[in-house]
């Protein structure tokens, strides 16, 4: 599998070129196992995990997204209950 198969686009390639990011390796997360990830560069696969501040940031974003989802679900349930009472 190569990077194009993994979703590399001309837009991403142009961004890397425009910002002189030649020394970076492009990869894509292909699998997630709890807090561990498999990243493919097309040629190789690497195991990775998020640590430190990034891990806390990811957790808080997930928590906020979950809160918003629960609020939306509660709002829909509340509207349905109110409709039934009429």
Number of C-alpha atoms within 10 A of each C-alpha: 10 13 15 10 9 15 11 14 12 10 9 12 13 11 12 15 11 10 8 10 12 11 7 8 7 16 20 16 15 12 12 13 8 7 10 12 17 16 18 20 17 15 9 10 14 11 12 13 12 12 11 7 9 10 13 12 12 13 12 12 12 12 12 12 12 12 12 12 12 12 12 12 12 12 12 12 12 12 12 11 11 10 9 8 7 5
